[in-house]
Amino acid sequence: MSLRYSPYDFDVHNDPYPHYARLREQAPVFRNDTDDFWALSRHADVLAVLRDSSRFSSRNGLRMEPAFWGPQAEQFFSFVAMDPPQHTRMRGLVARAFTAHRVQALEPGLHRMARQLLEPLLEAESFDLIADFAGPFPTDVISELVGVPEADRAMIRALGMEIMYSDEESTDLRPEAVQAIGALIGYYTELTTDRLRHRRDDLLSALLDAADGDDRLTPEEIVGVLILLVGAGIETAMLTLGNAWHAAGQHPDQRRAAFGGRIDDWISESMRYDPATQTQLRTTTEQVELHGVTIPAGQRILLISGSANRDPEVFANPDTFDLDRDTSASLTFGSGRHHCLGANLARLELRVALREIVDAVADYEIDTDNAKRIHSSNNRGFAALPTHVTTR
């Protein structure tokens, strides 16, 4: 039987890792003619491409769906869908505002937000981790970071959840999600206009003030960065929390270790073992030879980081969930010039969320019969994770 692989395949969504193993072994450079892409699945190859932005461009974006792929990609992905020198300029200006100090200063507030969300859930002892906590929490975190007024945060939370993938039998962006994105663009445009007149101690004001000589971000560029945060700062955090919860739920020994204080190891191994972002795209700028295969210029290259993180050449017993593992070679946050700028914020969010849960919960069970996965060409996670907890 011929080897087949598509990121749109629901069998892949249910369990992609056997598919990845076959790709690594049989076709490290895999061609899908139907969906018009080449896939790389080995750690060494994915890493090399991530670090080679001259031959592998980001200008067409990260996802293959027609709405996202092409010259318009930067409308959704901001500087992540740019190459130098545009990327260098944009990322540099954003980094001046998105500092480690600003992220660290959020921690006390994040603990308060997590406890407020968890309190009624823990009293009930049964809840949907995704809808009731993993979705709302990072949405509130981004609102706090950006400087969204308290009175508007419930609306932003509702719009953010509308954009998140559902368990519907389609990978297409739902009309309701498109409308929610439009509403967020309108809201952030108005908020940016307000901050132009009245600065505050928040990321939005810092983005307006970020400068390299006379060069500053335009209001339109700033709104683009804020929309990027919806996906990079909300959706990915939601899915990662769910995947970490599910992985520990399936491995009692490792769950006990995690609940025994090894929160950071739980986070790192979860992101290697079952990362929220499974793939990302590049476009070849010239003809490339790899493993005896010639890839022409102008081709879509699907980098399967979810496969790279299970490559046995790098990780011993890669299909084992093991908190003792060295995860330093994980490609969850990328590598090279597009290494995730928000990695510190992501780890802080996850650490706070899981610490607050562990402090209040002795153990938990997931209702796996009613758990529901999302359907996405590049992300992996849950739309619903019904959970029963035993509180301390």
ZIPEBEL-V781736 format. One record per residue. N is the residue number from 0. RES is the residue in one small letter. PHI is phi in radians with two decimals (NA if undefined). Layout:
N/RES/PHI + N/RES/PHI
This chain:
0/m/NA + 1/s/-1.23 + 2/l/-1.30 + 3/r/-2.25 + 4/y/-2.78 + 5/s/-2.53 + 6/p/-1.25 + 7/y/-1.59 + 8/d/-1.30 + 9/f/-1.15 + 10/d/-1.11 + 11/v/-1.16 + 12/h/-1.06 + 13/n/-1.18 + 14/d/-2.79 + 15/p/-1.37 + 16/y/-1.20 + 17/p/-1.08 + 18/h/-1.11 + 19/y/-1.10 + 20/a/-1.04 + 21/r/-1.15 + 22/l/-1.09 + 23/r/-1.03 + 24/e/-1.41 + 25/q/-1.81 + 26/a/-2.61 + 27/p/-1.08 + 28/v/-2.06 + 29/f/-1.83 + 30/r/-1.91 + 31/n/-1.91 + 32/d/-1.28 + 33/t/-1.10 + 34/d/-1.69 + 35/d/1.06 + 36/f/-2.70 + 37/w/-1.95 + 38/a/-2.08 + 39/l/-1.98 + 40/s/-2.15 + 41/r/-1.54 + 42/h/-0.98 + 43/a/-1.05 + 44/d/-1.25 + 45/v/-1.08 + 46/l/-1.07 + 47/a/-1.08 + 48/v/-1.20 + 49/l/-1.00 + 50/r/-1.65 + 51/d/-2.14 + 52/s/-1.38 + 53/s/-1.34 + 54/r/-1.65 + 55/f/-2.24 + 56/s/-1.49 + 57/s/-1.79 + 58/r/-1.13 + 59/n/-1.69 + 60/g/1.67 + 61/l/-1.90 + 62/r/-2.22 + 63/m/-1.51 + 64/e/-1.01 + 65/p/-0.93 + 66/a/-1.13 + 67/f/-1.84 + 68/w/-1.62 + 69/g/2.23 + 70/p/-1.04 + 71/q/-1.42 + 72/a/-1.02 + 73/e/-1.16 + 74/q/-1.10 + 75/f/-1.72 + 76/f/-1.99 + 77/s/0.89 + 78/f/-1.20 + 79/v/-1.15 + 80/a/-1.78 + 81/m/-2.29 + 82/d/-1.97 + 83/p/-1.05 + 84/p/-1.54 + 85/q/-1.06 + 86/h/-1.11 + 87/t/-1.03 + 88/r/-1.12 + 89/m/-1.11 + 90/r/-1.10 + 91/g/-1.07 + 92/l/-1.20 + 93/v/-1.11 + 94/a/-1.11 + 95/r/-1.14 + 96/a/-1.65 + 97/f/-1.60 + 98/t/-1.58 + 99/a/-1.08 + 100/h/-1.08 + 101/r/-1.13 + 102/v/-1.14 + 103/q/-1.09 + 104/a/-1.16 + 105/l/-1.31 + 106/e/-0.96 + 107/p/-1.01 + 108/g/-1.15 + 109/l/-1.14 + 110/h/-1.08 + 111/r/-1.10 + 112/m/-1.09 + 113/a/-1.10 + 114/r/-1.14 + 115/q/-1.10 + 116/l/-1.23 + 117/l/-1.35 + 118/e/-0.91 + 119/p/-1.19 + 120/l/-1.21 + 121/l/-1.21 + 122/e/-1.12 + 123/a/-1.31 + 124/e/1.23 + 125/s/-2.33 + 126/f/-2.87 + 127/d/-1.66 + 128/l/-0.97 + 129/i/-1.27 + 130/a/-1.18 + 131/d/-1.63 + 132/f/-2.45 + 133/a/-1.13 + 134/g/-1.44 + 135/p/-1.09 + 136/f/-1.04 + 137/p/-1.13 + 138/t/-1.12 + 139/d/-1.17 + 140/v/-1.08 + 141/i/-1.13 + 142/s/-1.06 + 143/e/-1.11 + 144/l/-1.12 + 145/v/-1.21 + 146/g/1.84 + 147/v/-1.19 + 148/p/-1.03 + 149/e/-0.92 + 150/a/-1.13 + 151/d/-1.75 + 152/r/-1.24 + 153/a/-1.11 + 154/m/-1.14 + 155/i/-1.11 + 156/r/-1.10 + 157/a/-1.11 + 158/l/-1.17 + 159/g/-1.08 + 160/m/-1.18 + 161/e/-1.17 + 162/i/-1.35 + 163/m/-1.05 + 164/y/-1.12 + 165/s/-1.74 + 166/d/-1.66 + 167/e/-1.12 + 168/e/-1.42 + 169/s/-2.80 + 170/t/-1.69 + 171/d/-1.24 + 172/l/-1.26 + 173/r/-1.18 + 174/p/-0.97 + 175/e/-1.13 + 176/a/-1.20 + 177/v/-1.06 + 178/q/-1.11 + 179/a/-1.16 + 180/i/-1.06 + 181/g/-1.05 + 182/a/-1.14 + 183/l/-1.16 + 184/i/-1.03 + 185/g/-1.08 + 186/y/-1.14 + 187/y/-1.15 + 188/t/-1.11 + 189/e/-1.14 + 190/l/-1.14 + 191/t/-1.12 + 192/t/-1.05 + 193/d/-1.11 + 194/r/-1.21 + 195/l/-1.07 + 196/r/-1.60 + 197/h/-2.33 + 198/r/-1.26 + 199/r/-2.40 + 200/d/-1.54 + 201/d/-2.60 + 202/l/-1.11 + 203/l/-1.06 + 204/s/-1.12 + 205/a/-1.14 + 206/l/-1.14 + 207/l/-1.17 + 208/d/-1.56 + 209/a/-1.07 + 210/a/-2.57 + 211/d/-2.17 + 212/g/1.18 + 213/d/-1.62 + 214/d/-1.46 + 215/r/-2.35 + 216/l/-1.24 + 217/t/-1.37 + 218/p/-0.95 + 219/e/-1.14 + 220/e/-1.13 + 221/i/-1.14 + 222/v/-1.05 + 223/g/-1.06 + 224/v/-1.11 + 225/l/-1.15 + 226/i/-1.18 + 227/l/-1.00 + 228/l/-1.10 + 229/v/-1.09 + 230/g/-1.40 + 231/a/-1.30 + 232/g/-1.77 + 233/i/-1.96 + 234/e/-1.06 + 235/t/-1.13 + 236/a/-1.12 + 237/m/-1.05 + 238/l/-1.18 + 239/t/-1.14 + 240/l/-1.02 + 241/g/-1.10 + 242/n/-1.17 + 243/a/-1.14 + 244/w/-1.06 + 245/h/-1.18 + 246/a/-1.07 + 247/a/-1.18 + 248/g/-1.12 + 249/q/-1.56 + 250/h/-2.33 + 251/p/-0.98 + 252/d/-1.10 + 253/q/-1.22 + 254/r/-1.08 + 255/r/-1.10 + 256/a/-1.14 + 257/a/-1.08 + 258/f/-1.25 + 259/g/-1.44 + 260/g/2.18 + 261/r/-1.64 + 262/i/-1.13 + 263/d/-1.11 + 264/d/-1.16 + 265/w/-1.04 + 266/i/-1.11 + 267/s/-1.11 + 268/e/-1.24 + 269/s/-1.09 + 270/m/-1.23 + 271/r/-1.36 + 272/y/-1.18 + 273/d/-2.59 + 274/p/-1.22 + 275/a/-1.13 + 276/t/-1.68 + 277/q/-1.64 + 278/t/-2.50 + 279/q/-2.64 + 280/l/-1.95 + 281/r/-2.41 + 282/t/-2.16 + 283/t/-1.22 + 284/t/-1.68 + 285/e/-2.70 + 286/q/-1.13 + 287/v/-2.23 + 288/e/-1.88 + 289/l/-2.61 + 290/h/0.91 + 291/g/1.33 + 292/v/-1.92 + 293/t/-1.73 + 294/i/-1.90 + 295/p/-1.18 + 296/a/-1.21 + 297/g/1.37 + 298/q/-1.73 + 299/r/-1.44 + 300/i/-2.02 + 301/l/-1.59 + 302/l/-1.61 + 303/i/-1.64 + 304/s/-1.17 + 305/g/-1.08 + 306/s/-1.34 + 307/a/-0.99 + 308/n/-1.28 + 309/r/-2.02 + 310/d/-1.29 + 311/p/-1.17 + 312/e/-1.22 + 313/v/-2.03 + 314/f/-2.10 + 315/a/-1.14 + 316/n/0.80 + 317/p/-1.15 + 318/d/-1.50 + 319/t/-1.71 + 320/f/-1.50 + 321/d/-2.43 + 322/l/-1.19 + 323/d/-1.45 + 324/r/-1.26 + 325/d/-1.42 + 326/t/-1.80 + 327/s/-1.09 + 328/a/-1.55 + 329/s/-1.06 + 330/l/-1.84 + 331/t/-1.02 + 332/f/-1.69 + 333/g/1.38 + 334/s/-2.86 + 335/g/1.34 + 336/r/-1.17 + 337/h/-1.76 + 338/h/-0.94 + 339/c/-0.97 + 340/l/-1.20 + 341/g/-1.70 + 342/a/-1.03 + 343/n/-1.13 + 344/l/-1.14 + 345/a/-1.04 + 346/r/-1.13 + 347/l/-1.10 + 348/e/-0.98 + 349/l/-1.13 + 350/r/-1.11 + 351/v/-1.13 + 352/a/-1.05 + 353/l/-1.26 + 354/r/-1.12 + 355/e/-1.14 + 356/i/-1.18 + 357/v/-1.08 + 358/d/-1.14 + 359/a/-1.91 + 360/v/-2.04 + 361/a/-1.49 + 362/d/-2.90 + 363/y/-2.70 + 364/e/-2.29 + 365/i/-1.73 + 366/d/-1.38 + 367/t/-1.12 + 368/d/-1.14 + 369/n/-1.96 + 370/a/-1.25 + 371/k/-2.27 + 372/r/-1.57 + 373/i/-1.34 + 374/h/-2.11 + 375/s/-2.59 + 376/s/-1.34 + 377/n/-2.31 + 378/n/-1.94 + 379/r/-2.39 + 380/g/2.91 + 381/f/-2.08 + 382/a/-1.56 + 383/a/-2.65 + 384/l/-2.40 + 385/p/-1.09 + 386/t/-2.38 + 387/h/-2.03 + 388/v/-1.97 + 389/t/-1.88 + 390/t/-1.39 + 391/r/-1.34
